[in-house]
Amino acid sequence: MKHEALKNSNTPYSQLDPNLIIDALESIGYRCTGSLLALNSYENRVYQVGIEESTPLIVKFYRPYRWSNQAILEEHQFALELVRHDITVVAPLVLNLNQSLHEYQGFRFAVFPRQGGRTIELDNLAHLAWMGRFIGRLHAIGACTPFRHRLKLDVQTYGYQPYEYLTQHDFIPTELKQHYDQIIKAVLQRIEQHFQQIGNLNYLRLHGDCHVGNVLWSDMGPRIVDLDDCLMGPAVQDIWMLISGNTQEEVSVQLNAILQGYREFHDFNLAELQLIEALRSLRMIHYSAWLAKRWEDPTFPLNFPWFNTPRYWQEQLQSLTEQLNLLEQSSAVNVFI
C-alpha cells in the first residue's frame, strides 16, 4: 500500500518533512544530529543531513513515478562501476545487505558522501583538455555494456514525445500554436535528417547532462555529480554543453581542446559533430516539456515563474526558428575542425 504522500503525483513531496527525512536515514542505521539543509534540486529532493560523530551526508529522495527501481539501480551501478575504474564520480553509498537504493514510507532514497569543489573554468583550455580526458575515460567504460532500463536519446524520446505532451495539455497559447507547430515540426524533421546522415550512430552509456553545474573542480581535476539523467546516446552529448565560445573561432578552439584530450582514451566519430545543433534543439524541446510535466508541483511555479507565460512561448518560438536556420546550414564538421 502506497504512503499517503504518493497518492497525488502532482504533489509527490507534500509529506516529505524534516521528521520523515531524519527517520528515513535513521531507518538504515545512521544517527542524525537534527541538522538539515535543503540543497538546490527540483526534480528530486536533496538534503545535507548532520550525522552524529561524523561528517554530514547527502540524501536524495527520488521523484515518485519518474524512474523504475531498475532504472535507478542502473544509475547506481554505472556510478559504482566508474568509481572502480578510478573515474571520480560521486557514487551512492552501498549499505546494509549491499543496497544503494532504500525505501521509507513510500519514498525511495539514496545516500551520498558530501563532496566539495569549485566551478570549472570553461575558457581555460587546459581545463577543457582535462575534461576531455575525463569524459573519454568515462565513455570507454560506458561503451562496455548498454543500459537496459534507461532512456535512449533520440528524436522520439527527446523531441516528438515532449512536443506531443505540450500540445495535448494545451500549454502553447492559442495565438502562437499554429506557428509553433509549423516550426517545431520543421525542426524535428531536420533533426531526423541529421541523425540519418550519420549512418550507424554508436550509442553508449553517457552522463547525459554534462554541463558546468554538474562538474566539481579541484586541483586534482574534475569530479562529476548527478547521474540522474544518464542514458544511452551519442558521445557528443557529453561534450557540447561544455562549449562556451561566442564566436566560431572560440568554439573551434574549445572543442578541439576537449577532443584532443578525449581521443587519448576513446575513439570519437567526428561525424557526430553534425549533431550538436540537433541535440541543442532537442534539449530545448525536452526542457519545456519537463517544466510542463512538473507545473502542478508547487515548487515549479515558485522557482520558474516565467514559464508558461506568453513571453516565454514567444521566446521559444524565436529560439526554435534560429535553431531551424542553424540546422539548415552546411555540415557542422566543416565548421569545427
C-alpha positions in Angstrom: 0.0 0.0 0.0 1.4 3.4 -1.0 2.1 6.0 1.5 -0.4 8.9 1.7 2.2 11.3 0.2 2.3 9.4 -3.0 -1.4 9.4 -3.8 -1.2 12.6 -5.8 1.6 12.5 -8.4 1.4 16.3 -8.9 2.5 17.0 -5.3 4.6 14.0 -4.5 6.7 15.6 -1.8 3.9 17.1 0.3 4.6 14.8 3.2 8.4 14.9 3.0 9.0 16.9 6.1 12.2 17.1 8.3 11.0 14.4 10.6 10.4 11.9 7.8 13.8 12.8 6.2 15.6 12.1 9.5 13.6 9.0 10.2 14.4 7.7 6.8 18.2 8.0 7.4 17.9 6.5 10.9 16.0 3.6 9.4 19.2 2.5 7.7 21.4 2.8 10.7 22.5 6.5 10.9 22.2 8.7 14.0 21.2 12.2 12.9 22.0 15.4 14.7 18.9 17.1 13.5 20.8 19.5 11.3 19.2 19.7 7.9 19.9 21.8 4.8 17.9 21.7 1.6 20.1 21.8 -1.5 19.3 23.1 -4.9 17.3 20.4 -6.7 13.9 20.5 -8.4 13.4 17.1 -10.0 14.3 15.2 -6.8 14.7 16.5 -3.2 18.2 16.6 -1.9 19.4 17.4 1.6 22.6 17.7 3.6 22.0 16.0 6.9 24.1 16.1 10.0 25.4 12.8 11.3 26.5 12.2 15.0 30.3 12.0 15.3 30.8 12.0 11.6 30.7 14.3 8.6 27.3 15.3 7.1 25.8 13.1 4.4 23.8 14.0 1.3 20.4 12.2 0.9 18.5 12.2 -2.4 14.8 11.4 -2.4 13.8 10.3 -5.9 10.7 11.8 -7.5 7.9 9.2 -7.3 6.6 7.9 -10.6 9.6 9.0 -12.7 12.1 6.1 -12.7 11.5 2.4 -12.1 13.7 0.8 -9.4 15.6 -1.0 -12.2 16.4 2.3 -13.9 17.6 3.9 -10.6 19.7 0.8 -9.8 21.3 1.1 -13.3 22.3 4.6 -12.5 23.9 3.5 -9.2 25.6 0.5 -10.8 27.1 2.8 -13.5 28.4 5.2 -10.9 29.9 2.4 -8.9 31.5 0.9 -12.0 33.1 4.2 -12.8 34.5 4.5 -9.3 36.0 1.0 -9.5 37.9 2.3 -12.6 39.2 5.3 -10.7 36.9 7.7 -12.5 35.9 10.4 -10.0 32.1 10.5 -9.8 30.0 10.9 -6.7 28.5 7.5 -6.3 25.9 6.3 -3.8 27.0 4.6 -0.6 26.4 0.9 -0.5 25.0 0.0 2.9 23.0 -2.8 4.6 22.7 -6.0 2.6 24.7 -4.5 -0.3 21.9 -2.0 -1.0 22.3 1.5 -2.5 18.6 2.2 -3.0 16.4 2.4 0.1 12.7 3.0 0.8 10.9 4.6 3.7 7.2 5.5 4.0 6.8 5.1 0.2 9.8 7.3 -0.7 12.8 5.9 -2.4 16.2 7.4 -1.5 19.9 7.1 -1.7 22.8 8.4 0.4 25.9 10.0 -0.9 29.2 11.4 0.6 29.4 15.1 0.8 31.9 16.5 -1.8 33.2 20.0 -2.4 34.7 21.7 -5.4 34.7 24.9 -7.4 33.3 25.7 -10.9 35.3 24.6 -13.9 36.7 27.4 -16.0 35.3 26.8 -19.4 37.6 29.4 -21.0 40.6 27.6 -19.7 41.9 25.3 -22.4 43.9 23.2 -20.0 40.7 22.5 -18.0 38.9 21.6 -21.2 41.5 19.2 -22.3 41.4 17.6 -18.8 37.6 17.3 -19.1 38.1 15.7 -22.5 40.4 13.1 -21.0 37.9 12.5 -18.1 34.9 12.1 -20.5 37.0 9.9 -22.8 37.7 7.6 -19.8 34.0 7.7 -18.7 32.9 6.7 -22.2 35.4 3.9 -22.5 33.6 2.3 -19.6 30.2 3.4 -20.8 30.8 1.6 -24.1 31.4 -1.8 -22.5 27.7 -2.7 -21.9 24.4 -1.0 -22.6 21.7 0.3 -20.3 18.6 -1.8 -20.4 16.2 0.3 -18.3 17.3 3.8 -19.1 16.2 6.2 -21.9 17.7 6.3 -25.3 18.4 9.9 -26.5 16.9 10.2 -29.9 14.4 12.4 -31.8 11.5 10.4 -30.5 12.2 10.4 -26.7 13.6 14.0 -26.6 11.6 15.5 -29.5 8.3 14.1 -30.6 7.2 12.8 -27.2 7.8 16.1 -25.4 6.2 18.0 -28.2 3.1 15.7 -28.0 2.8 16.3 -24.3 2.9 20.1 -24.8 0.2 20.1 -27.4 -2.0 17.6 -25.7 -2.0 19.6 -22.5 -2.7 23.0 -24.1 0.4 24.7 -22.8 1.1 26.6 -26.0 -1.0 29.8 -26.3 -3.7 29.6 -29.0 -2.5 32.6 -30.9 1.0 31.0 -31.2 0.1 27.4 -31.6 -0.1 27.2 -35.4 3.2 28.9 -35.9 4.8 26.9 -33.1 3.5 23.6 -34.7 5.0 24.6 -38.1 8.4 25.5 -36.7 8.8 22.5 -34.3 7.7 20.0 -37.0 10.3 21.5 -39.4 12.9 21.4 -36.6 12.2 17.7 -35.8 12.2 16.7 -39.5 15.6 18.4 -39.9 16.9 16.7 -36.7 15.9 13.4 -38.1 17.8 14.1 -41.3 20.9 15.0 -39.3 20.7 11.7 -37.4 20.1 9.7 -40.6 23.2 11.4 -42.3 25.5 9.9 -39.6 24.6 6.4 -40.6 25.3 3.8 -38.0 25.4 6.0 -34.9 27.2 4.4 -31.9 25.1 4.7 -28.7 26.8 4.2 -25.4 26.1 4.9 -21.7 26.5 8.6 -21.0 26.3 11.0 -18.1 23.6 12.7 -20.3 23.6 16.1 -18.5 27.2 17.1 -18.6 27.1 20.8 -18.0 29.2 23.1 -15.8 26.8 22.8 -12.8 27.4 19.0 -12.6 31.2 19.3 -12.5 33.1 19.9 -9.3 36.6 21.1 -9.9 39.7 20.9 -7.6 43.4 20.8 -8.0 43.0 17.1 -8.5 40.8 17.7 -11.6 37.1 17.1 -12.2 34.6 15.2 -10.2 31.2 14.7 -11.8 27.9 14.6 -9.9 24.3 13.8 -10.6 23.9 10.8 -12.9 20.1 11.2 -12.6 19.8 11.7 -16.4 22.3 9.0 -17.5 21.1 7.4 -20.7 22.1 5.8 -24.0 23.2 8.3 -26.5 25.9 9.6 -28.9 29.2 10.6 -27.3 28.9 14.2 -28.4 26.0 14.7 -25.9 28.5 14.8 -23.0 30.7 17.3 -24.9 28.7 20.0 -26.5 27.3 21.6 -23.3 30.9 22.3 -22.2 31.5 24.7 -25.1 31.0 28.3 -24.1 32.6 30.2 -27.1 30.6 33.1 -28.6 32.3 33.0 -32.0 33.0 30.2 -34.4 36.8 30.6 -33.7 36.3 30.3 -30.0 34.0 27.3 -30.4 36.5 25.6 -32.6 39.4 26.1 -30.2 37.5 24.9 -27.2 36.1 21.9 -29.0 39.5 20.9 -30.3 40.9 21.1 -26.8 38.2 18.7 -25.5 38.6 16.3 -28.3 42.4 16.2 -28.1 42.1 15.0 -24.5 39.1 12.8 -25.2 40.8 10.8 -28.0 43.7 9.9 -25.7 41.3 7.4 -24.1 38.4 6.7 -26.5 37.7 7.0 -30.2 35.5 9.8 -31.4 33.4 9.8 -34.6 33.9 13.3 -36.0 30.7 13.0 -37.9 28.8 13.3 -34.6 29.8 17.0 -34.6 26.9 17.4 -37.1 24.5 16.6 -34.2 25.4 19.5 -31.9 22.7 21.8 -33.0 20.3 18.9 -33.3 21.0 17.9 -29.7 20.7 21.5 -28.6 17.3 21.8 -30.2 16.1 18.5 -28.6 17.3 19.8 -25.2 15.2 22.9 -25.6 12.0 21.0 -26.5 12.6 18.4 -23.7 13.2 21.2 -21.2 9.9 22.9 -22.0 8.1 19.6 -21.6 9.9 18.9 -18.3 8.7 22.1 -16.9 5.2 21.5 -18.1 5.0 18.0 -16.6 6.1 19.4 -13.2 3.9 22.5 -13.4 1.4 21.4 -10.7 4.3 20.7 -8.3 4.2 23.9 -6.2 8.0 24.2 -6.3 8.0 24.8 -10.0 5.7 27.9 -10.3 7.7 29.3 -7.3 11.1 28.8 -8.9 10.2 29.2 -12.6 7.6 32.0 -12.6 8.5 33.0 -16.2 7.4 29.6 -17.6 4.1 29.2 -19.4 3.7 33.0 -20.0 3.1 34.3 -23.5 6.5 35.9 -23.4 8.1 32.5 -22.7 6.5 30.9 -25.7 7.3 33.8 -27.9 10.9 33.5 -27.0 10.8 29.7 -27.5 9.3 30.3 -31.0 12.1 32.7 -31.8 14.8 30.4 -30.4 13.4 27.4 -32.4 13.3 29.5 -35.5 17.0 30.3 -35.0 17.8 26.6 -34.4 16.0 25.7 -37.7 18.2 28.1 -39.5 21.3 26.6 -37.9 20.2 23.1 -38.7 19.7 24.1 -42.3 23.2 25.3 -42.7 26.1 23.3 -44.1 27.8 20.4 -42.2 28.9 21.4 -38.7 32.0 19.2 -39.2 33.4 21.8 -41.6 32.8 24.5 -39.0 34.5 22.8 -36.1 37.6 21.0 -37.5 
